Amino acid sequence: MHKVIITMALCAMVAGCTSTPPLYYYGDYNKAVYSYFKGAEVTPQEQIQALESTIQKAAARQQAIAPGVHAQLGMLYFETGNADRGTAELIQEKSLFPESAHYIDFLLDNRQGDAP
């Protein structure tokens, strides 16, 4: 009888340990942001490639991309001189995460102020 109770308790514990899948796909996002702020020997173009790859992998997995990925990508595009693509990525971030609208608008306004 004790073996049955112990077995049932173990089964309940194992069943309780299952986790839900993550809401967002992060891929190499954290690594790219860390490299960006650390000033590591990773070029902006390499960071762009890592983030583009993360977005493609999220789509392939049919998972939502994590908040901030498009914003970071947009900032990198601005840094490399591609203002049109940078603007498009910031607008994409704002459309996916409307709660970021004030911050994204701030970034866009500052970028427009940088224009010659």
C-alpha positions as CSV (number, residue, x, y, z in Angstrom):
1,M,0.0,0.0,0.0
2,H,2.9,2.4,0.8
3,K,4.4,1.7,-2.6
4,V,1.2,2.7,-4.3
5,I,0.9,5.9,-2.4
6,I,4.6,6.8,-3.0
7,T,4.2,6.0,-6.7
8,M,1.1,8.2,-6.9
9,A,2.9,11.0,-5.1
10,L,5.9,10.8,-7.5
11,C,3.6,10.8,-10.5
12,A,1.8,13.9,-9.2
13,M,5.2,15.6,-8.6
14,V,6.4,14.8,-12.0
15,A,3.2,16.0,-13.6
16,G,3.4,19.2,-11.7
17,C,6.8,19.9,-13.0
18,T,5.8,20.4,-16.6
19,S,6.2,24.0,-17.8
20,T,4.4,26.1,-20.3
21,P,6.3,27.1,-23.5
22,P,7.7,30.6,-23.5
23,L,5.4,33.4,-24.8
24,Y,8.2,34.9,-26.9
25,Y,11.1,33.7,-28.9
26,Y,14.4,35.4,-27.9
27,G,17.0,33.5,-29.9
28,D,20.3,35.5,-29.9
29,Y,18.6,38.7,-28.8
30,N,20.1,38.8,-25.3
31,K,23.6,38.0,-26.7
32,A,23.3,40.7,-29.4
33,V,22.2,43.3,-26.9
34,Y,25.0,42.3,-24.5
35,S,27.5,42.6,-27.3
36,Y,26.2,46.0,-28.3
37,F,26.4,47.5,-24.8
38,K,29.7,45.9,-23.9
39,G,31.2,47.2,-27.1
40,A,32.5,43.7,-27.8
41,E,34.4,42.9,-31.0
42,V,31.1,42.2,-32.8
43,T,30.3,44.6,-35.6
44,P,26.9,46.2,-36.0
45,Q,26.5,44.2,-39.2
46,E,27.1,40.9,-37.3
47,Q,24.6,42.0,-34.7
48,I,22.1,42.8,-37.4
49,Q,22.6,39.4,-38.9
50,A,22.0,37.7,-35.5
51,L,18.8,39.6,-34.9
52,E,17.5,39.0,-38.5
53,S,18.2,35.3,-37.9
54,T,16.4,35.4,-34.6
55,I,13.3,36.9,-36.4
56,Q,13.4,34.3,-39.1
57,K,13.7,31.5,-36.5
58,A,10.8,32.8,-34.6
59,A,8.7,32.8,-37.7
60,A,9.8,29.3,-38.6
61,R,8.8,28.1,-35.1
62,Q,5.6,30.1,-35.3
63,Q,6.4,31.9,-32.1
64,A,6.0,35.6,-31.4
65,I,9.3,37.6,-31.5
66,A,10.4,39.0,-28.1
67,P,9.7,42.7,-27.3
68,G,12.7,44.9,-28.2
69,V,14.1,42.8,-31.0
70,H,12.8,45.0,-33.8
71,A,13.7,48.2,-31.8
72,Q,17.3,47.0,-31.3
73,L,17.5,46.0,-34.9
74,G,16.2,49.5,-35.9
75,M,18.8,51.2,-33.8
76,L,21.5,49.1,-35.4
77,Y,20.3,50.0,-38.9
78,F,20.4,53.7,-37.9
79,E,23.9,53.2,-36.6
80,T,25.0,51.7,-40.0
81,G,23.4,54.5,-41.9
82,N,20.3,52.7,-43.1
83,A,17.6,55.2,-41.8
84,D,14.8,53.8,-43.9
85,R,15.2,50.3,-42.6
86,G,15.8,51.6,-39.1
87,T,12.5,53.5,-39.2
88,A,10.7,50.4,-40.6
89,E,12.0,48.3,-37.7
90,L,11.0,50.8,-35.1
91,I,7.5,51.1,-36.6
92,Q,7.3,47.3,-36.6
93,E,8.2,47.2,-32.9
94,K,5.5,49.8,-32.2
95,S,2.9,47.8,-34.1
96,L,3.7,44.5,-32.3
97,F,4.0,46.1,-28.9
98,P,1.7,49.2,-28.7
99,E,2.8,49.8,-25.1
100,S,6.2,50.8,-26.5
101,A,4.6,53.6,-28.6
102,H,5.8,56.6,-26.5
103,Y,9.4,55.3,-26.4
104,I,9.5,54.4,-30.1
105,D,8.1,57.8,-31.0
106,F,10.8,59.4,-28.8
107,L,13.4,57.4,-30.7
108,L,12.0,58.3,-34.1
109,D,11.8,62.0,-33.2
110,N,15.4,62.0,-32.0
111,R,16.5,60.3,-35.3
112,Q,14.6,62.8,-37.4
113,G,16.4,65.6,-35.4
114,D,19.7,64.0,-36.5
115,A,18.9,64.3,-40.1
116,P,20.9,67.0,-42.0
